[in-house]
Amino acid sequence: MAGDRKAEAMFEKISIRLLETARAVATHIGPLAADTEAACERWLRDPLSHPALDAMNLSELADLPPSALRSYCRE
């Protein structure tokens, strides 16, 4: 019986901790998701504005497949 009470108390503590963690994660994901969605919309309008391209040197930029960007250049 004492073992059952200990197990129940442990389960309750774990459950509370999981709920607190899930609540904290959900609080931080909301703004992050909105920022990510806005960034995706910007990249769809102007694919050359992707931050990864700013970090590339000239040889890395030269290795990009031209066919992938050709449709955007014609617009």
MOPAC internal coordinates of N, CA, C and O (Angstrom, degrees):
PM7 1SCF
backbone

  N    0.0000 0     0.00 0     0.00 0    0    0    0
  C    1.4397 1     0.00 0     0.00 0    1    0    0
  C    1.5268 1   111.58 1     0.00 0    2    1    0
  O    1.2310 1   120.44 1   135.57 1    3    2    1
  N    1.3308 1   116.77 1   -44.43 1    3    2    1
  C    1.4632 1   120.14 1   179.94 1    5    3    2
  C    1.5269 1   109.83 1   -64.77 1    6    5    3
  O    1.2310 1   120.95 1   144.90 1    7    6    5
  N    1.3208 1   115.78 1   -35.10 1    7    6    5
  C    1.4665 1   120.22 1   177.55 1    9    7    6
  C    1.5198 1   111.58 1   -65.73 1   10    9    7
  O    1.2310 1   120.54 1   142.93 1   11   10    9
  N    1.3331 1   116.58 1   -37.07 1   11   10    9
  C    1.4650 1   120.71 1   177.98 1   13   11   10
  C    1.5205 1   110.92 1   -65.31 1   14   13   11
  O    1.2310 1   120.39 1   139.09 1   15   14   13
  N    1.3330 1   116.85 1   -40.91 1   15   14   13
  C    1.4733 1   120.29 1   179.69 1   17   15   14
  C    1.5260 1   110.51 1   -66.00 1   18   17   15
  O    1.2310 1   120.81 1   140.86 1   19   18   17
  N    1.3319 1   116.06 1   -39.14 1   19   18   17
  C    1.4596 1   119.56 1   178.31 1   21   19   18
  C    1.5266 1   110.52 1   -64.69 1   22   21   19
  O    1.2310 1   121.09 1   138.22 1   23   22   21
  N    1.3239 1   115.52 1   -41.78 1   23   22   21
  C    1.4634 1   120.18 1   179.59 1   25   23   22
  C    1.5282 1   110.79 1   -64.67 1   26   25   23
  O    1.2310 1   120.40 1   137.96 1   27   26   25
  N    1.3271 1   116.83 1   -42.04 1   27   26   25
  C    1.4646 1   120.98 1   178.29 1   29   27   26
  C    1.5228 1   111.00 1   -63.81 1   30   29   27
  O    1.2310 1   120.67 1   137.14 1   31   30   29
  N    1.3406 1   116.32 1   -42.86 1   31   30   29
  C    1.4667 1   119.97 1   178.83 1   33   31   30
  C    1.5271 1   110.59 1   -63.93 1   34   33   31
  O    1.2310 1   120.50 1   138.47 1   35   34   33
  N    1.3117 1   116.65 1   -41.53 1   35   34   33
  C    1.4583 1   121.10 1   178.46 1   37   35   34
  C    1.5254 1   110.61 1   -63.87 1   38   37   35
  O    1.2310 1   120.45 1   135.86 1   39   38   37
  N    1.3297 1   116.74 1   -44.14 1   39   38   37
  C    1.4585 1   121.20 1   178.73 1   41   39   38
  C    1.5251 1   110.45 1   -61.72 1   42   41   39
  O    1.2310 1   120.31 1   139.34 1   43   42   41
  N    1.3236 1   117.00 1   -40.66 1   43   42   41
  C    1.4686 1   120.77 1   179.80 1   45   43   42
  C    1.5241 1   110.65 1   -64.71 1   46   45   43
  O    1.2310 1   120.24 1   136.53 1   47   46   45
  N    1.3276 1   117.15 1   -43.47 1   47   46   45
  C    1.4676 1   120.54 1   178.54 1   49   47   46
  C    1.5229 1   111.29 1   -62.82 1   50   49   47
  O    1.2310 1   120.76 1   137.75 1   51   50   49
  N    1.3132 1   116.15 1   -42.25 1   51   50   49
  C    1.4713 1   120.21 1   179.04 1   53   51   50
  C    1.5261 1   110.24 1   -65.05 1   54   53   51
  O    1.2310 1   120.09 1   137.36 1   55   54   53
  N    1.3185 1   117.43 1   -42.64 1   55   54   53
  C    1.4554 1   121.28 1   179.58 1   57   55   54
  C    1.5146 1   111.38 1   -61.72 1   58   57   55
  O    1.2310 1   120.47 1   136.36 1   59   58   57
  N    1.3202 1   116.70 1   -43.64 1   59   58   57
  C    1.4702 1   120.90 1   179.38 1   61   59   58
  C    1.5237 1   110.12 1   -63.49 1   62   61   59
  O    1.2310 1   120.50 1   136.87 1   63   62   61
  N    1.3241 1   116.65 1   -43.13 1   63   62   61
  C    1.4652 1   120.58 1   179.62 1   65   63   62
  C    1.5229 1   111.08 1   -63.70 1   66   65   63
  O    1.2310 1   119.96 1   139.41 1   67   66   65
  N    1.3229 1   117.69 1   -40.59 1   67   66   65
  C    1.4674 1   121.19 1   177.94 1   69   67   66
  C    1.5214 1   111.28 1   -64.25 1   70   69   67
  O    1.2310 1   120.06 1   137.75 1   71   70   69
  N    1.3159 1   117.50 1   -42.25 1   71   70   69
  C    1.4642 1   120.85 1   178.22 1   73   71   70
  C    1.5257 1   111.08 1   -64.30 1   74   73   71
  O    1.2310 1   120.04 1   138.33 1   75   74   73
  N    1.3265 1   117.53 1   -41.67 1   75   74   73
  C    1.4658 1   120.70 1   178.05 1   77   75   74
  C    1.5315 1   110.63 1   -62.84 1   78   77   75
  O    1.2310 1   120.80 1   137.54 1   79   78   77
  N    1.3167 1   116.08 1   -42.46 1   79   78   77
  C    1.4638 1   120.48 1   179.46 1   81   79   78
  C    1.5266 1   110.86 1   -65.18 1   82   81   79
  O    1.2310 1   120.24 1   135.42 1   83   82   81
  N    1.3283 1   117.14 1   -44.58 1   83   82   81
  C    1.4694 1   120.81 1   179.14 1   85   83   82
  C    1.5202 1   110.62 1   -62.44 1   86   85   83
  O    1.2310 1   120.16 1   140.09 1   87   86   85
  N    1.3137 1   117.30 1   -39.91 1   87   86   85
  C    1.4676 1   121.44 1   179.11 1   89   87   86
  C    1.5305 1   110.21 1   -64.53 1   90   89   87
  O    1.2310 1   120.27 1   137.78 1   91   90   89
  N    1.3301 1   117.09 1   -42.22 1   91   90   89
  C    1.4654 1   121.20 1   179.57 1   93   91   90
  C    1.5234 1   110.89 1   -65.63 1   94   93   91
  O    1.2310 1   120.36 1   138.29 1   95   94   93
  N    1.3149 1   116.92 1   -41.71 1   95   94   93
  C    1.4646 1   120.52 1   178.79 1   97   95   94
  C    1.5251 1   110.51 1   -64.90 1   98   97   95
  O    1.2310 1   120.23 1   136.01 1   99   98   97
  N    1.3049 1   117.17 1   -43.99 1   99   98   97
  C    1.4683 1   120.76 1  -179.83 1  101   99   98
  C    1.5229 1   111.12 1   -63.06 1  102  101   99
  O    1.2310 1   120.34 1   144.86 1  103  102  101
  N    1.3047 1   116.95 1   -35.14 1  103  102  101
  C    1.4655 1   120.95 1   178.94 1  105  103  102
  C    1.5226 1   110.66 1   -64.19 1  106  105  103
  O    1.2310 1   120.31 1   142.18 1  107  106  105
  N    1.3242 1   117.00 1   -37.82 1  107  106  105
  C    1.4629 1   120.58 1  -177.35 1  109  107  106
  C    1.5206 1   112.85 1   -85.27 1  110  109  107
  O    1.2310 1   119.46 1   155.71 1  111  110  109
  N    1.3076 1   118.64 1   -24.29 1  111  110  109
  C    1.4612 1   121.19 1  -177.63 1  113  111  110
  C    1.5233 1   111.48 1   -74.34 1  114  113  111
  O    1.2310 1   119.54 1   145.20 1  115  114  113
  N    1.3146 1   118.48 1   -34.80 1  115  114  113
  C    1.4606 1   121.50 1  -178.39 1  117  115  114
  C    1.5181 1   113.24 1   -52.62 1  118  117  115
  O    1.2310 1   119.38 1   121.50 1  119  118  117
  N    1.3478 1   118.80 1   -58.50 1  119  118  117
  C    1.4718 1   119.94 1   178.73 1  121  119  118
  C    1.5246 1   112.54 1   -64.01 1  122  121  119
  O    1.2310 1   120.30 1   143.77 1  123  122  121
  N    1.3302 1   117.03 1   -36.23 1  123  122  121
  C    1.4609 1   120.28 1   179.31 1  125  123  122
  C    1.5231 1   110.89 1   -62.83 1  126  125  123
  O    1.2310 1   120.44 1   137.86 1  127  126  125
  N    1.3238 1   116.76 1   -42.14 1  127  126  125
  C    1.4672 1   120.70 1   179.34 1  129  127  126
  C    1.5250 1   110.74 1   -64.22 1  130  129  127
  O    1.2310 1   120.15 1   140.69 1  131  130  129
  N    1.3208 1   117.32 1   -39.31 1  131  130  129
  C    1.4630 1   120.41 1   179.02 1  133  131  130
  C    1.5253 1   110.50 1   -65.69 1  134  133  131
  O    1.2310 1   120.03 1   138.32 1  135  134  133
  N    1.3456 1   117.54 1   -41.68 1  135  134  133
  C    1.4609 1   121.11 1   177.60 1  137  135  134
  C    1.5184 1   111.06 1   -63.39 1  138  137  135
  O    1.2310 1   120.49 1   138.18 1  139  138  137
  N    1.3191 1   116.67 1   -41.82 1  139  138  137
  C    1.4634 1   121.21 1  -179.89 1  141  139  138
  C    1.5153 1   110.87 1   -65.21 1  142  141  139
  O    1.2310 1   120.37 1   138.57 1  143  142  141
  N    1.3230 1   116.90 1   -41.43 1  143  142  141
  C    1.4632 1   120.31 1   178.83 1  145  143  142
  C    1.5221 1   111.02 1   -64.08 1  146  145  143
  O    1.2310 1   120.19 1   138.33 1  147  146  145
  N    1.3252 1   117.24 1   -41.67 1  147  146  145
  C    1.4703 1   120.28 1   178.33 1  149  147  146
  C    1.5239 1   110.44 1   -64.38 1  150  149  147
  O    1.2310 1   120.05 1   139.66 1  151  150  149
  N    1.3304 1   117.52 1   -40.34 1  151  150  149
  C    1.4600 1   120.82 1   178.84 1  153  151  150
  C    1.5233 1   110.71 1   -64.63 1  154  153  151
  O    1.2310 1   120.12 1   139.44 1  155  154  153
  N    1.3310 1   117.37 1   -40.56 1  155  154  153
  C    1.4698 1   120.68 1   178.29 1  157  155  154
  C    1.5214 1   111.03 1   -63.05 1  158  157  155
  O    1.2310 1   120.34 1   139.66 1  159  158  157
  N    1.3168 1   116.96 1   -40.34 1  159  158  157
  C    1.4723 1   119.67 1   178.06 1  161  159  158
  C    1.5275 1   110.72 1   -63.37 1  162  161  159
  O    1.2310 1   120.29 1   139.32 1  163  162  161
  N    1.3464 1   117.06 1   -40.68 1  163  162  161
  C    1.4665 1   120.20 1   177.41 1  165  163  162
  C    1.5234 1   110.48 1   -62.61 1  166  165  163
  O    1.2310 1   120.37 1   137.45 1  167  166  165
  N    1.3428 1   116.90 1   -42.55 1  167  166  165
  C    1.4568 1   119.90 1  -177.49 1  169  167  166
  C    1.5227 1   111.35 1   -69.36 1  170  169  167
  O    1.2310 1   120.18 1   149.00 1  171  170  169
  N    1.3260 1   117.26 1   -31.00 1  171  170  169
  C    1.4652 1   119.22 1   176.94 1  173  171  170
  C    1.5281 1   110.63 1   -69.42 1  174  173  171
  O    1.2310 1   120.18 1   143.38 1  175  174  173
  N    1.3209 1   117.26 1   -36.62 1  175  174  173
  C    1.4699 1   120.16 1   177.69 1  177  175  174
  C    1.5217 1   111.12 1   -72.05 1  178  177  175
  O    1.2310 1   120.54 1   140.60 1  179  178  177
  N    1.3339 1   116.57 1   -39.40 1  179  178  177
  C    1.4641 1   121.53 1  -177.61 1  181  179  178
  C    1.5292 1   109.20 1  -139.02 1  182  181  179
  O    1.2310 1   119.96 1   -92.90 1  183  182  181
  N    1.3328 1   117.68 1    87.10 1  183  182  181
  C    1.4665 1   120.33 1  -175.54 1  185  183  182
  C    1.5218 1   113.58 1   -62.59 1  186  185  183
  O    1.2310 1   119.88 1   159.69 1  187  186  185
  N    1.3174 1   117.83 1   -20.31 1  187  186  185
  C    1.4559 1   119.62 1   179.27 1  189  187  186
  C    1.5276 1   112.21 1   -80.71 1  190  189  187
  O    1.2310 1   120.03 1   179.57 1  191  190  189
  N    1.3256 1   117.54 1    -0.43 1  191  190  189
  C    1.4666 1   120.65 1   178.01 1  193  191  190
  C    1.5244 1   112.27 1   -92.79 1  194  193  191
  O    1.2310 1   120.04 1  -173.32 1  195  194  193
  N    1.3138 1   117.52 1     6.68 1  195  194  193
  C    1.4664 1   120.66 1  -179.15 1  197  195  194
  C    1.5263 1   109.45 1   -64.03 1  198  197  195
  O    1.2310 1   119.71 1   -46.61 1  199  198  197
  N    1.3431 1   118.16 1   133.39 1  199  198  197
  C    1.4644 1   120.57 1  -177.98 1  201  199  198
  C    1.5270 1   114.39 1   -60.75 1  202  201  199
  O    1.2310 1   120.00 1   154.49 1  203  202  201
  N    1.3080 1   117.60 1   -25.51 1  203  202  201
  C    1.4697 1   119.36 1   178.34 1  205  203  202
  C    1.5213 1   110.70 1   -64.53 1  206  205  203
  O    1.2310 1   120.14 1   148.19 1  207  206  205
  N    1.3235 1   117.34 1   -31.81 1  207  206  205
  C    1.4648 1   120.38 1   179.28 1  209  207  206
  C    1.5263 1   111.19 1   -68.57 1  210  209  207
  O    1.2310 1   120.25 1   145.99 1  211  210  209
  N    1.3246 1   117.13 1   -34.01 1  211  210  209
  C    1.4640 1   120.19 1   177.57 1  213  211  210
  C    1.5203 1   111.69 1   -65.02 1  214  213  211
  O    1.2310 1   120.38 1   150.22 1  215  214  213
  N    1.3195 1   116.88 1   -29.78 1  215  214  213
  C    1.4632 1   120.63 1  -177.90 1  217  215  214
  C    1.5267 1   112.67 1   -84.12 1  218  217  215
  O    1.2310 1   119.76 1   169.38 1  219  218  217
  N    1.3286 1   118.06 1   -10.62 1  219  218  217
  C    1.4687 1   121.25 1  -176.72 1  221  219  218
  C    1.5212 1   110.99 1   -82.47 1  222  221  219
  O    1.2310 1   121.19 1   -33.59 1  223  222  221
  N    1.3375 1   115.32 1   146.41 1  223  222  221
  C    1.4629 1   119.51 1   172.90 1  225  223  222
  C    1.5342 1   108.57 1   -88.27 1  226  225  223
  O    1.2310 1   120.27 1    -1.97 1  227  226  225
  N    1.3226 1   117.09 1   178.03 1  227  226  225
  C    1.4663 1   120.23 1  -174.13 1  229  227  226
  C    1.5270 1   112.91 1   -63.24 1  230  229  227
  O    1.2310 1   119.82 1   141.81 1  231  230  229
  N    1.3219 1   117.95 1   -38.19 1  231  230  229
  C    1.4659 1   118.70 1  -179.17 1  233  231  230
  C    1.5277 1   110.98 1   -68.80 1  234  233  231
  O    1.2310 1   119.82 1   145.66 1  235  234  233
  N    1.3318 1   117.96 1   -34.34 1  235  234  233
  C    1.4641 1   120.49 1   176.59 1  237  235  234
  C    1.5265 1   110.62 1   -68.82 1  238  237  235
  O    1.2310 1   120.74 1   140.27 1  239  238  237
  N    1.3240 1   116.20 1   -39.73 1  239  238  237
  C    1.4691 1   119.45 1   176.88 1  241  239  238
  C    1.5274 1   110.98 1   -64.29 1  242  241  239
  O    1.2310 1   120.83 1   143.25 1  243  242  241
  N    1.3330 1   116.01 1   -36.75 1  243  242  241
  C    1.4610 1   119.91 1   179.94 1  245  243  242
  C    1.5234 1   111.73 1   -67.88 1  246  245  243
  O    1.2310 1   120.10 1   155.63 1  247  246  245
  N    1.3265 1   117.41 1   -24.37 1  247  246  245
  C    1.4604 1   121.38 1   179.86 1  249  247  246
  C    1.5235 1   113.29 1   -80.42 1  250  249  247
  O    1.2310 1   120.10 1   171.44 1  251  250  249
  N    1.3257 1   117.41 1    -8.56 1  251  250  249
  C    1.4640 1   118.89 1   178.73 1  253  251  250
  C    1.5187 1   110.41 1   -65.93 1  254  253  251
  O    1.2310 1   119.81 1   -38.63 1  255  254  253
  N    1.3166 1   117.97 1   141.37 1  255  254  253
  C    1.4705 1   119.56 1  -179.98 1  257  255  254
  C    1.5268 1   110.63 1   -70.37 1  258  257  255
  O    1.2310 1   120.08 1   -56.80 1  259  258  257
  N    1.3201 1   117.45 1   123.20 1  259  258  257
  C    1.4691 1   119.91 1  -177.88 1  261  259  258
  C    1.5260 1   112.97 1   -64.22 1  262  261  259
  O    1.2310 1   120.08 1   149.66 1  263  262  261
  N    1.3147 1   117.45 1   -30.34 1  263  262  261
  C    1.4669 1   119.27 1  -178.79 1  265  263  262
  C    1.5280 1   111.65 1   -65.29 1  266  265  263
  O    1.2310 1   120.43 1   152.96 1  267  266  265
  N    1.3137 1   116.79 1   -27.04 1  267  266  265
  C    1.4602 1   119.69 1  -179.47 1  269  267  266
  C    1.5175 1   111.74 1   -70.84 1  270  269  267
  O    1.2310 1   119.98 1   151.18 1  271  270  269
  N    1.3230 1   117.63 1   -28.82 1  271  270  269
  C    1.4563 1   121.18 1  -178.33 1  273  271  270
  C    1.5273 1   113.23 1  -102.05 1  274  273  271
  O    1.2310 1   120.23 1   170.18 1  275  274  273
  N    1.3136 1   117.17 1    -9.82 1  275  274  273
  C    1.4621 1   120.72 1  -174.71 1  277  275  274
  C    1.5336 1   112.60 1   -58.05 1  278  277  275
  O    1.2310 1   120.28 1   137.33 1  279  278  277
  N    1.3390 1   117.07 1   -42.67 1  279  278  277
  C    1.4651 1   119.07 1  -177.78 1  281  279  278
  C    1.5213 1   111.31 1   -65.23 1  282  281  279
  O    1.2310 1   120.32 1   148.05 1  283  282  281
  N    1.3208 1   116.99 1   -31.95 1  283  282  281
  C    1.4513 1   119.34 1  -179.91 1  285  283  282
  C    1.5226 1   111.31 1   -75.23 1  286  285  283
  O    1.2310 1   119.92 1   147.61 1  287  286  285
  N    1.3123 1   117.77 1   -32.39 1  287  286  285
  C    1.4529 1   121.04 1  -179.45 1  289  287  286
  C    1.5191 1   111.85 1   -70.64 1  290  289  287
  O    1.2310 1   119.46 1   154.48 1  291  290  289
  N    1.3272 1   118.64 1   -25.52 1  291  290  289
  C    1.4607 1   121.74 1  -178.69 1  293  291  290
  C    1.5148 1   112.73 1   -79.17 1  294  293  291
  O    1.2310 1   120.27 1   163.35 1  295  294  293
  N    1.3164 1   117.10 1   -16.65 1  295  294  293
  C    1.4788 1   120.16 1  -176.55 1  297  295  294
  C    1.5012 1   111.51 1   -74.11 1  298  297  295
  O    1.2310 1   120.10 1   180.00 1  299  298  297

